[in-house]
Amino acid sequence: MGTVAVIGGGASGMMAAITAAQEGAHVLLLEHKDRVGKKILSTGNGRCNFTNIHQEPICYRSENPLFPWGIICQFGSQETVSFFLKLGVYSKNRNGYLYPNSGQASSVLDVLRMELARLEVEVRTGVECQEIVRGKKHLSIRTGQGMVRADAVILCAGSRAMPSSGSDGSGYDIAEKMGHRILPVLPALVQLRCREEFFKSIAGVRAEGTVSVFADGQCLARDTGEIQLTAYGISGIPVFQVSRYVSQALHQKEKVTAVLDFMPDFAPEQLQAFLRARIQAQPEKTAEQFLIGLFHKKLSDLWIRLLKLPRNRRACELTEEEITAFVSMIKDFRVTVTSANSYEQAQVCCGGVDTAGINPDTLESQYVPGVFFAGEILDVDGMCGGYNLQWAWSSGYVAGKAACRFASKV
């Protein structure tokens, strides 16, 4: 059936290797770290949110927005659940987010390793791959330990996110040598750093709200959920969801503003009426006291400081202008974003190998026949919630199957 070499032992690489081996190919998996699958252990806070029941095209981002969905449709979340169930992982559903019932990411990694062993996939660790060279009949991989020959190659070397797990971006150099264009690789699903010094005073606060990000006055993205305030800026799932757009705007040298709405269910005029009624119900409370029970004390203290109100000022003495200013603080709290956190903190990256040079059905290179791509190395990134692992399973499956077909014809 031919030999398929897989470069990269992450989620997509293991899936590609397993699929190609199940299809009958002899498979060689090359990983430059000391073991495969290290990044899986950190997903889902160590519990591994390995897919999501809710799937639609908007869950995946790319310069070519239609590209990811064509691959997801070939191997979706239902196929993922069935695949892991056959390997022994029973899934637990939490509002559409699927986890192994064990609650351990190691369960997912363990069954993948066991399946690699069962299928007799040859796993070589500590192998640095440098280049893929097309010969007359075969492909050769130049490594630090010499040349490796194969009938088909799947490049699954990951992005630059979490380099300690093995994603160091080395795969981009290999792809570029084959003629592929690399779109700017930037941190995504990451915390955002802000200019304002007052963040130190509200560090540790968590609040439900909406985050909207703007560049040069245009709204790039928004999301709602639990916002986490840190000593340097903003974090939490809604911040992660919009961070890729911030990274891209900052890369383009645009000025980025984040607008935090701490009561998104209220229109401004509704909130103004609500605050007036609250003051009328308890007129003797101070400006500080009448916000107790609505917001974290660190947050309301900050607003009072920014509005320069005396703490002992009675709420009933607040002017309409001051109530309007409170509404603005609560619903239109603006901060300046200076940077995204680094690749070390990012869960994934946006950018990567331009999909314009990739076959949208098989993930084969349009420049070097017999070379296929899968996983984060491509210009595809998913939302929080299991979508990046679903992309790994889907793209690994499609590339593994197509590579095996190619190898069988050589």
SVG drawing of the C-alpha trace seen along z (x, -y; Angstrom):
<svg xmlns="http://www.w3.org/2000/svg" viewBox="-38 -67 60 71">
<polyline fill="none" stroke="black" stroke-width="0.4" points="0.0,0.0 3.0,-2.4 4.6,-4.4 3.1,-7.6 5.3,-9.8 3.7,-12.2 5.7,-15.2 4.4,-16.3 3.0,-14.2 0.2,-16.6 -3.5,-15.9 -3.8,-16.3 -0.6,-14.2 -1.8,-11.3 -5.2,-11.4 -3.5,-11.5 -1.2,-8.6 -4.1,-6.5 -6.3,-7.1 -3.6,-6.3 -2.7,-3.1 -6.3,-2.1 -6.5,-2.5 -3.6,0.0 -0.5,-2.2 2.8,-1.7 3.0,-4.8 6.0,-6.6 5.3,-9.3 8.2,-11.8 8.1,-14.1 10.8,-16.5 9.9,-16.5 10.6,-13.5 7.0,-12.3 3.8,-12.8 0.7,-14.7 2.0,-16.9 -0.3,-19.8 -3.4,-17.7 -2.8,-17.4 -3.3,-21.2 -6.5,-21.5 -9.8,-22.2 -7.8,-23.1 -6.5,-19.5 -10.0,-18.0 -9.8,-18.0 -12.8,-19.6 -12.3,-17.4 -15.3,-18.6 -18.6,-20.5 -22.1,-19.4 -22.8,-22.8 -21.1,-23.1 -21.4,-25.7 -19.1,-27.5 -18.8,-30.6 -17.0,-28.5 -13.9,-28.4 -11.8,-31.3 -9.6,-31.7 -8.7,-34.2 -10.7,-31.7 -13.8,-31.3 -15.3,-28.5 -12.2,-26.3 -12.4,-24.9 -16.1,-23.9 -15.5,-21.7 -13.1,-19.6 -15.3,-19.6 -18.2,-18.2 -16.1,-15.2 -15.5,-14.3 -17.6,-16.2 -18.3,-16.1 -20.5,-12.9 -17.7,-11.1 -15.3,-12.3 -17.6,-11.0 -17.9,-7.6 -14.1,-7.5 -13.2,-8.0 -16.0,-5.8 -14.5,-2.9 -11.2,-3.7 -12.8,-3.6 -13.5,-7.3 -17.1,-7.8 -18.1,-11.5 -19.7,-13.8 -21.8,-16.7 -21.6,-20.1 -23.8,-22.5 -22.6,-21.1 -18.9,-21.0 -17.8,-17.4 -15.2,-16.0 -14.0,-12.5 -16.2,-11.1 -13.0,-10.6 -12.5,-14.3 -8.8,-13.8 -7.1,-15.0 -4.7,-12.1 -7.5,-9.7 -7.7,-11.1 -3.9,-11.0 -3.6,-7.5 -6.2,-5.9 -4.5,-7.7 -1.1,-6.3 -2.6,-2.8 -4.2,-3.0 -0.9,-4.0 0.7,-1.0 -2.1,1.4 -1.8,0.3 2.0,0.7 2.7,-2.9 6.4,-3.5 6.9,-6.5 10.3,-8.3 10.8,-11.1 13.6,-13.6 13.6,-13.9 14.1,-17.4 12.6,-17.7 14.0,-20.4 12.9,-20.0 10.7,-17.9 12.3,-17.1 10.3,-15.7 12.2,-12.9 11.3,-11.2 9.1,-8.6 9.3,-9.3 9.5,-12.1 12.5,-12.5 12.4,-14.3 15.7,-15.9 16.1,-15.4 18.9,-16.0 19.4,-12.3 19.5,-11.8 17.1,-11.3 13.7,-9.6 11.9,-8.3 8.2,-8.0 5.5,-7.8 3.4,-10.5 4.0,-13.0 1.6,-14.8 2.9,-18.0 1.2,-18.5 3.9,-20.5 1.5,-22.9 1.7,-26.6 3.8,-28.8 1.2,-28.6 2.5,-27.0 6.0,-26.3 6.8,-24.3 4.5,-21.6 6.4,-21.4 4.7,-24.0 7.7,-26.1 6.7,-27.1 9.4,-25.0 6.8,-23.6 6.3,-27.0 9.9,-27.0 9.3,-23.5 6.1,-24.7 7.8,-27.9 10.6,-26.0 8.0,-24.1 6.6,-27.4 3.7,-27.9 2.8,-31.4 2.7,-31.9 0.2,-34.4 1.2,-36.4 1.2,-34.0 -0.2,-35.7 -1.4,-34.7 -5.1,-33.9 -7.3,-32.7 -5.2,-34.7 -5.3,-37.4 -5.1,-41.1 -2.8,-43.7 -4.1,-47.2 -2.5,-50.6 -4.5,-51.8 -2.6,-51.6 -5.8,-51.2 -6.0,-47.5 -3.8,-46.6 -6.6,-47.8 -9.2,-45.6 -7.1,-42.5 -9.0,-39.3 -12.5,-40.6 -14.7,-38.4 -17.9,-39.8 -20.5,-38.8 -20.4,-41.2 -19.8,-41.9 -16.4,-42.7 -16.4,-44.7 -13.1,-45.5 -12.7,-48.4 -9.8,-49.4 -9.9,-52.9 -13.6,-53.2 -14.7,-50.0 -16.1,-47.1 -14.0,-44.0 -15.8,-41.5 -17.7,-41.1 -18.6,-38.3 -20.4,-37.9 -19.5,-35.8 -17.4,-36.0 -14.8,-38.8 -11.7,-38.4 -9.8,-41.5 -6.1,-41.1 -3.3,-43.3 -2.3,-43.9 -5.6,-43.9 -8.5,-41.6 -9.0,-37.8 -11.8,-35.2 -13.5,-33.3 -15.2,-36.3 -11.8,-38.1 -10.2,-34.9 -12.9,-34.8 -12.1,-38.3 -8.4,-38.2 -7.4,-37.0 -8.9,-40.1 -7.0,-42.3 -3.8,-40.5 -4.3,-41.2 -5.3,-44.8 -2.2,-45.5 0.0,-43.8 -1.4,-46.3 -0.4,-49.1 -4.0,-50.1 -5.1,-51.6 -7.4,-49.1 -10.0,-49.9 -11.9,-47.4 -15.3,-48.4 -16.6,-46.5 -20.4,-46.4 -21.0,-45.1 -24.8,-45.1 -25.4,-44.0 -29.1,-43.0 -29.9,-46.7 -30.2,-49.4 -28.6,-52.7 -31.9,-54.4 -33.2,-51.3 -30.1,-51.2 -30.5,-54.9 -34.1,-54.4 -33.0,-51.4 -30.3,-53.3 -32.8,-56.2 -35.3,-53.8 -32.6,-52.1 -31.6,-55.5 -35.2,-56.5 -35.7,-53.2 -32.7,-53.8 -31.9,-57.5 -29.7,-57.5 -27.1,-55.2 -23.8,-56.8 -22.7,-56.7 -20.5,-53.8 -23.2,-51.9 -25.9,-52.0 -23.8,-49.9 -23.2,-47.1 -24.9,-44.0 -24.7,-45.1 -21.0,-45.0 -17.7,-43.8 -16.6,-46.4 -13.2,-46.8 -15.0,-47.8 -17.5,-50.2 -14.7,-51.8 -12.7,-52.3 -15.7,-54.0 -16.2,-56.4 -12.5,-57.3 -12.6,-57.9 -15.8,-60.1 -14.0,-61.9 -17.0,-61.5 -16.7,-61.8 -17.3,-58.4 -19.7,-59.8 -21.8,-61.7 -25.4,-60.5 -26.8,-58.7 -29.9,-60.9 -27.7,-63.9 -26.3,-62.6 -27.1,-64.8 -28.6,-63.5 -25.2,-64.2 -23.5,-62.0 -26.0,-59.2 -25.4,-59.3 -21.7,-59.1 -22.3,-56.0 -24.3,-54.5 -21.4,-55.2 -18.9,-53.6 -21.1,-50.5 -22.0,-50.0 -19.2,-51.8 -16.1,-51.2 -13.3,-51.9 -9.7,-50.7 -6.8,-50.8 -5.3,-47.5 -1.6,-47.6 -0.8,-44.0 -1.9,-40.4 -0.1,-38.1 2.7,-36.0 2.7,-32.7 3.5,-31.0 0.1,-32.0 -1.9,-31.6 -3.9,-28.4 -3.7,-28.7 -2.5,-31.0 -4.3,-32.7 -2.5,-32.8 -0.2,-30.1 0.0,-28.2 -2.3,-30.0 -5.1,-27.7 -5.1,-29.1 -2.2,-26.7 -4.0,-23.6 -6.6,-21.3 -9.8,-22.1 -11.0,-18.4 -7.9,-16.4 -5.6,-19.0 -2.8,-18.1 -0.2,-20.7 -0.9,-22.3 2.9,-22.7 4.3,-19.4 2.2,-16.3 2.0,-13.8 2.5,-16.3 -0.6,-17.0 -1.3,-19.3 -3.4,-19.1 -3.9,-20.9 -2.8,-24.3 -0.1,-24.8 -2.8,-25.8 -4.5,-29.2 -7.5,-27.9 -8.3,-28.6 -11.4,-27.8 -13.4,-29.5 -13.1,-28.4 -15.1,-25.3 -13.4,-22.3 -13.3,-23.7 -9.5,-23.7 -9.3,-20.0 -12.2,-19.2 -10.2,-20.9 -7.3,-18.7 -9.4,-15.5 -11.2,-16.5 -8.1,-17.7 -6.0,-14.7 -8.6,-12.3 -9.0,-13.9 -5.2,-14.2 -4.6,-10.7 -7.1,-9.1 -6.0,-11.1 -2.3,-10.4 -2.9,-6.7 -4.7,-6.8 -1.8,-8.7 0.8,-6.3 -1.0,-3.2 -0.7,-4.5 3.1,-5.2"/>
</svg>
